[in-house]
Amino acid sequence: MTTADEDDDARTIAALADAARLTGTACAGCGRRVCGHEAVFALVLGYKNAPRCLLCTAQHMREPAGLLRERALAYVQHHDCFHAAWRRAGEREASADAVRPCCVFGVVAAPVVAPVSEPAVAAVVAAVPLADEVAARWDAGSMGCGDLVLELRGRLAALPAGAVFELRAEDPGAPIDLPAWCQMTGHTLLDAQHPVYRLRRKAGP
């Protein structure tokens, strides 16, 4: 049995490897080369198999680029594995600002938004009756980090807007990861009683 520290190390190694692999690949939207920081955003937003630059990701998600960027950065900063990949990207690209590099923060003006805090993550759980019929279910087992959100994004995309999706995720980071991911992507977390989560699919992609 692995320890929590070993699990964290494995996630960090996986995030570093995935970000390195995606860096420099062609954006699935415009064809421009994806920088290291955009590669990290692709991982946290569930675009691991089809990385996109910041602007194309925002367009595909039908979100304002500045707001999406701020939410994604907050998510990165709250997850050690992705934060390590973010720092590594800054080192490779010799970014003058390690937190808000110009490669993604010089693209669009920064919006006036409050940073995402842990209480705000918890507040994402919405007061919606649990009587809603579940359109689809998925048992993710112990899958975590980038692989979980990649698969989850695809499964939600296959459902109509407003559909309820039930997820079983045993990963110990899920109680923090899933509310934060829903807040970042616009899906609604209806109920969270680890390891079972119910989500409502948003209207856009």
DOLUM-81157 format. One line per field, with one value per residue (C-alpha): x, y, z; chain; residue in one letter; residue number from 1. Coordinates in nm, 4 decimals, always signed. Example, Ala and Ser with C-alpha at 12.3 -4.5 7.8 and 13.67 -1.06 7.14 Angstrom:
% residues 2
X +1.2300;+1.3670
Y -0.4500;-0.1060
Z +0.7800;+0.7140
chain A;A
res A;S
n 1;2
END
This chain:
% residues 205
X +0.0000;+0.1339;+0.1464;-0.0120;+0.3353;+0.4092;+0.0757;+0.1567;+0.5018;+0.3506;+0.0984;+0.3690;+0.5856;+0.2860;+0.1916;+0.5497;+0.5699;+0.2310;+0.3045;+0.6439;+0.4826;+0.2144;+0.4496;+0.5182;+0.2378;-0.0011;-0.3156;-0.6190;-0.7981;-0.5634;-0.2513;-0.0235;+0.2372;+0.1168;+0.3546;+0.4400;+0.1895;-0.0887;+0.0059;-0.0620;-0.3952;-0.4802;-0.4213;-0.6350;-0.9184;-0.9407;-0.7797;-0.4939;-0.5636;-0.6319;-0.4337;-0.5358;-0.3913;-0.5632;-0.7783;-0.8947;-0.9705;-1.1821;-1.3600;-1.4276;-1.5627;-1.7567;-1.5934;-1.4253;-1.0533;-0.9515;-1.1916;-1.1056;-0.7358;-0.7809;-0.9872;-0.7396;-0.4455;-0.6187;-0.6742;-0.3083;-0.1911;-0.4040;-0.2665;+0.0988;+0.1325;+0.0124;+0.1927;+0.5205;+0.4542;+0.3699;+0.6989;+0.8913;+0.7338;+0.8468;+1.2021;+1.2159;+1.0732;+1.2785;+0.9623;+1.0270;+0.7107;+0.6907;+0.3264;+0.1711;+0.3970;+0.3484;+0.2964;-0.0568;-0.1090;-0.0057;-0.2690;-0.5807;-0.6353;-0.6665;-1.0276;-1.1207;-1.1972;-1.1413;-0.8989;-1.0537;-1.0250;-1.0859;-1.4185;-1.5239;-1.4459;-1.6694;-1.9469;-1.9761;-2.1953;-2.5411;-2.8688;-3.0482;-3.2866;-3.1290;-3.4489;-3.3230;-3.3013;-2.9442;-2.8727;-2.5430;-2.3121;-1.9398;-1.7200;-1.3756;-1.2229;-0.8985;-0.8252;-0.7097;-0.5683;-0.5479;-0.6772;-0.9950;-1.0922;-0.9996;-1.2393;-1.5006;-1.5008;-1.5601;-1.8420;-2.0168;-1.9773;-2.1735;-2.4753;-2.7366;-2.7196;-2.8641;-2.8270;-2.7321;-2.4222;-2.3267;-1.9582;-1.7905;-1.4330;-1.2296;-0.9249;-0.8551;-0.8089;-1.1565;-1.3355;-1.1179;-1.0435;-1.3979;-1.5620;-1.2710;-1.2890;-1.6647;-1.6170;-1.3463;-1.5388;-1.8938;-2.0550;-2.2637;-2.1783;-2.5162;-2.4013;-2.0699;-2.0657;-1.7296;-1.6834;-2.0132;-2.0654;-2.3533;-2.2914;-2.5205;-2.3806;-2.3504;-2.5104;-2.1908;-1.9162
Y +0.0000;+0.3432;+0.6332;+0.9741;+1.1216;+0.8576;+0.9317;+1.3043;+1.2355;+1.0161;+1.2872;+1.5502;+1.3292;+1.2598;+1.6294;+1.7285;+1.4602;+1.5454;+1.9192;+1.8593;+1.6377;+1.8957;+2.1952;+2.3001;+2.0940;+2.2613;+2.4169;+2.2098;+2.5351;+2.7722;+2.5617;+2.7953;+2.6268;+2.5821;+2.7241;+2.5417;+2.7375;+2.6756;+2.3068;+2.3121;+2.4867;+2.2149;+1.9509;+2.1132;+2.1990;+1.8481;+1.9138;+1.6681;+1.4911;+1.8073;+2.0945;+2.4474;+2.7914;+3.0092;+3.2014;+2.8899;+2.7111;+3.0048;+3.0169;+2.6431;+2.6651;+2.9846;+3.1624;+3.5059;+3.4354;+3.6586;+3.4985;+3.1452;+3.2229;+3.3500;+3.0497;+2.8081;+2.9801;+2.9574;+2.5860;+2.5377;+2.7196;+2.4962;+2.1700;+2.0875;+1.8592;+2.1247;+2.4034;+2.2140;+2.1893;+2.5629;+2.6503;+2.4190;+2.5926;+2.9274;+2.7988;+2.6615;+2.9788;+3.2089;+3.3946;+3.7233;+3.6712;+3.3137;+3.3472;+3.5473;+3.4942;+3.7253;+3.4324;+3.3903;+3.7034;+3.9349;+3.7867;+3.9453;+4.2077;+4.0764;+4.0920;+4.2277;+3.9073;+3.7861;+3.4941;+3.1520;+3.0547;+2.7222;+2.8491;+2.9563;+2.6088;+2.4572;+2.7061;+2.5659;+2.2849;+2.4095;+2.3683;+2.1728;+1.8855;+1.5431;+1.4102;+1.5055;+1.1991;+1.0904;+1.0801;+0.8900;+0.7366;+0.6607;+0.4848;+0.6444;+0.4280;+0.5774;+0.7799;+1.1314;+1.4623;+1.5224;+1.1818;+1.2177;+1.5608;+1.4612;+1.1671;+1.3615;+1.6479;+1.4038;+1.2232;+1.5500;+1.6793;+1.3772;+1.4775;+1.7456;+2.0767;+2.0520;+1.6737;+1.5276;+1.3086;+1.0854;+1.0214;+0.7846;+0.9008;+0.7366;+0.9584;+1.1287;+1.4627;+1.4535;+1.6464;+1.9484;+1.8853;+1.8342;+2.1440;+2.3566;+2.2038;+2.2647;+2.6252;+2.6683;+2.5084;+2.6231;+2.2866;+2.2734;+2.0438;+1.9395;+1.7082;+1.5878;+1.2969;+1.1389;+0.9195;+0.9974;+1.3286;+1.4624;+1.7271;+1.9228;+1.9791;+2.3439;+2.4846;+2.5325;+2.2880
Z +0.0000;-0.0919;+0.1520;+0.0951;+0.0346;-0.2287;-0.3990;-0.4004;-0.5471;-0.8191;-0.9110;-0.9301;-1.1509;-1.3770;-1.3987;-1.4840;-1.7526;-1.9052;-1.9109;-2.0728;-2.3380;-2.4225;-2.4301;-2.7877;-2.9392;-3.1835;-3.0373;-3.1390;-3.2195;-3.3996;-3.4542;-3.2555;-3.0339;-2.6754;-2.4144;-2.0915;-1.8831;-2.1349;-2.1193;-1.7437;-1.8036;-2.0592;-1.7920;-1.5229;-1.7616;-1.9061;-2.2458;-2.2020;-2.5335;-2.7336;-2.5785;-2.6701;-2.6166;-2.3565;-2.6051;-2.7907;-2.4628;-2.3475;-2.6827;-2.6752;-2.3199;-2.4018;-2.1113;-2.0924;-2.1295;-1.8381;-1.5921;-1.7027;-1.6656;-1.3089;-1.2025;-1.3616;-1.1919;-0.8537;-0.9112;-1.0055;-0.6942;-0.4685;-0.6133;-0.5516;-0.8548;-1.1020;-0.9167;-0.9620;-1.3361;-1.3453;-1.1755;-1.4089;-1.7106;-1.5719;-1.5304;-1.8839;-2.0347;-1.8089;-1.7050;-1.5285;-1.3229;-1.1927;-1.0840;-1.3695;-1.6732;-1.9698;-2.2094;-2.0715;-1.8619;-2.1434;-2.3745;-2.2223;-1.9578;-1.6047;-1.4803;-1.1425;-0.9540;-0.6028;-0.5668;-0.5173;-0.1507;+0.0217;+0.1693;-0.1804;-0.3098;-0.0423;-0.1262;-0.4782;-0.3486;-0.4563;-0.2697;-0.5430;-0.4620;-0.5046;-0.6613;-1.0085;-1.2286;-1.2937;-1.6669;-1.6408;-1.3814;-1.3763;-1.1238;-1.1581;-0.8866;-0.7561;-1.0730;-0.9878;-1.1093;-1.4838;-1.5903;-1.3848;-1.5174;-1.8742;-1.8647;-1.6683;-1.9188;-2.2046;-2.0258;-1.9359;-2.2924;-2.4178;-2.2052;-2.2782;-2.0940;-1.7424;-1.7203;-1.3822;-1.3687;-1.0771;-1.0184;-0.7775;-0.7156;-0.4385;-0.4851;-0.1474;-0.3218;-0.4804;-0.1997;-0.2816;-0.6500;-0.7775;-0.6226;-0.7458;-1.0948;-1.1133;-1.0074;-1.2685;-1.5580;-1.4856;-1.4068;-1.0879;-0.8004;-0.6631;-0.3862;-0.2472;-0.0049;-0.0716;-0.2668;-0.4477;-0.6274;-0.8351;-1.0985;-1.3310;-1.6789;-1.7811;-2.0944;-2.2984;-2.4082
chain A;A;A;A;A;A;A;A;A;A;A;A;A;A;A;A;A;A;A;A;A;A;A;A;A;A;A;A;A;A;A;A;A;A;A;A;A;A;A;A;A;A;A;A;A;A;A;A;A;A;A;A;A;A;A;A;A;A;A;A;A;A;A;A;A;A;A;A;A;A;A;A;A;A;A;A;A;A;A;A;A;A;A;A;A;A;A;A;A;A;A;A;A;A;A;A;A;A;A;A;A;A;A;A;A;A;A;A;A;A;A;A;A;A;A;A;A;A;A;A;A;A;A;A;A;A;A;A;A;A;A;A;A;A;A;A;A;A;A;A;A;A;A;A;A;A;A;A;A;A;A;A;A;A;A;A;A;A;A;A;A;A;A;A;A;A;A;A;A;A;A;A;A;A;A;A;A;A;A;A;A;A;A;A;A;A;A;A;A;A;A;A;A;A;A;A;A;A;A;A;A;A;A;A;A
res M;T;T;A;D;E;D;D;D;A;R;T;I;A;A;L;A;D;A;A;R;L;T;G;T;A;C;A;G;C;G;R;R;V;C;G;H;E;A;V;F;A;L;V;L;G;Y;K;N;A;P;R;C;L;L;C;T;A;Q;H;M;R;E;P;A;G;L;L;R;E;R;A;L;A;Y;V;Q;H;H;D;C;F;H;A;A;W;R;R;A;G;E;R;E;A;S;A;D;A;V;R;P;C;C;V;F;G;V;V;A;A;P;V;V;A;P;V;S;E;P;A;V;A;A;V;V;A;A;V;P;L;A;D;E;V;A;A;R;W;D;A;G;S;M;G;C;G;D;L;V;L;E;L;R;G;R;L;A;A;L;P;A;G;A;V;F;E;L;R;A;E;D;P;G;A;P;I;D;L;P;A;W;C;Q;M;T;G;H;T;L;L;D;A;Q;H;P;V;Y;R;L;R;R;K;A;G;P
n 1;2;3;4;5;6;7;8;9;10;11;12;13;14;15;16;17;18;19;20;21;22;23;24;25;26;27;28;29;30;31;32;33;34;35;36;37;38;39;40;41;42;43;44;45;46;47;48;49;50;51;52;53;54;55;56;57;58;59;60;61;62;63;64;65;66;67;68;69;70;71;72;73;74;75;76;77;78;79;80;81;82;83;84;85;86;87;88;89;90;91;92;93;94;95;96;97;98;99;100;101;102;103;104;105;106;107;108;109;110;111;112;113;114;115;116;117;118;119;120;121;122;123;124;125;126;127;128;129;130;131;132;133;134;135;136;137;138;139;140;141;142;143;144;145;146;147;148;149;150;151;152;153;154;155;156;157;158;159;160;161;162;163;164;165;166;167;168;169;170;171;172;173;174;175;176;177;178;179;180;181;182;183;184;185;186;187;188;189;190;191;192;193;194;195;196;197;198;199;200;201;202;203;204;205
END
